[in-house]
Amino acid sequence: MSEPQSGPRPLDGVPKQLEIAARAAAIALEAGALIRGYFERGVATEYKGDVDLVTEADRASEKLITERLSAAFPDHGIYGEEGARRRIDNEYRWYVDPLDGTTNFAHGFPVFCVSLGLERRPPGLAAGEDGELVAGVIYDPTRDELFSAQKGQGAWLNGRRVHVSGTSHLAEALLATGFPSRKRHASPNIHFYQEFTMRSHGVRRAGAAALDLAYTACGRLDGFWEFNLNPWDTAAGALMVQEAGGSITGFDGAPFRLNSREVLASNGLLDDEMMALFADMFAGRGLQPIPTPAEFAAARARGAG
């Protein structure tokens, strides 16, 4: 299949002072136009592993992004989801998700994005240590929403500065989470989903972690948690949450790590309640068991009697 041709819109959604983010945003817009074209025409899908999907759009987007980043930032490294590894020992490193939400994309569900996050790794930093997140861009091509952030310059959506929500009680909060596409049986998140659903205003599971973080940054969501993400899922969104006035940590409040084994993002006002629930659940305290189908059927039968 030939690559669909669809040009990006003019770059008008990033303030001029966000120099690095603005240059990356132009690349994200171009990649977003590319994958939107594939989405409109349909793509061939294959699997990488048992259930993880990859499409020709993922690969074409990563190829474009890698070429454009290498031209715009020739001294920067690139670490991409689909295998791009360029100059990763350099001081600056881009984490690239060329199509976050591939499962949605492959099924025609219009929730997916391009995510580019930049880390600065000063000389001498150990391989297992995190550097500093300095810029991030997330572009949703189906809604034409461009989220951008640069360290010390705030978080922005289509040229408008955004902030996290002011919701201060978990019972009034709208949250989001996600579930792994592989090894689902090994993830305990269904239990956390149950408990947070019962204690909050609702939990959404849209299938694109980068957008969940962007939505937390702009106040559409009050909090987000997930297990076992990757640096390309979170690098851009983590900076956006911080620059929008929110917090991002581990489930116990430990500093956020780019390995993203545990990610808890919020407006900062919900941290105590959310962390306390995580602590109780990991300790087995105060859990409300999920009724089995047989228990529900028995209760329903008693109610009809």
C-alpha positions, 0 to 999 in steps of 0.5 A: 500500500502506498503511503497516504498523503495528508499534509499537517495543519500550520503550526499555530498551537505552540507558544514561541518561547517553547523553542524545542517543543515547537520544533518537535510539534511540527514533526508530531503534526506531520506524523499525525497527518500521516497516521490519520491518512492511514486511519481513514483508509484502513491498514494491515495489522500484525502481531508483535508477540501474543497480542500486541498489535503493530501496523504499517502506520506505526512503522511509517510514523516512526520512520518519519519521526526518526528522520525529522528528529535527526535532521532537526536535532542531529546531536540528539538520541532517539529511542522509539517503540518500534525499534529506532535506536539512534545515538542513545548515549548522547546527552539528549534523548527523545522517547518516541511513541509513533502511534500510542493507542495502536489497538484502538487505531486497528479497530477503528476506535478514534483514540490515539496519538503521537507522543515525543518526550525529551530527556536530558542526560548529563555526562556521567549519569549512570545508565540506570538513572533518569535524567531530566525531562525538558520537553514534550509534545502529544498530538491527537490527529482525530481531534486536532489537539496539540499538547506541548510542554517545556520545562519551566514554560508551562503546559499548553493545548493548541496555544492556550495554557492549561492547568490541572483540575481543582478537584480535591476529593476522590469521591468527586474525581474522574480518573483513568487507567489502562490494562496491559495487552499482554499478560493480563492474567498477571496484572492486579489492576482489575482489583484497583479498578474496582476499588477506585470505581467505587470510591470516585466519580468514575474511571475511564479506560480509553487505551492511550496512556499518553492522552490520559496524561495529557488529559490529566494535565489539562483538567479533563481527568483528575488522576491516572494510574497504570502498571508497567508502561514504557518511557515512550508512553510517559515521557511527554505526558509526565512533563505536561502534568508537572508543568500544569501544576500536577504531580507524578510519582510511584504508587507510594509517592516515590519519585517518578521513574522513566521505566514507568513500572508504576505511574500515578499522576494527579492534580496533586490534591488527590495524592493522599487519598489515592496513595492511601488506597494503594497502601491499603490494597497492597496490604489487603486492608478494607477490600470489597470483594467483587461478586462472582457471576454465581454469587450475583445470580444467587442474589438476583434469584433471592431478589425475585423470590 
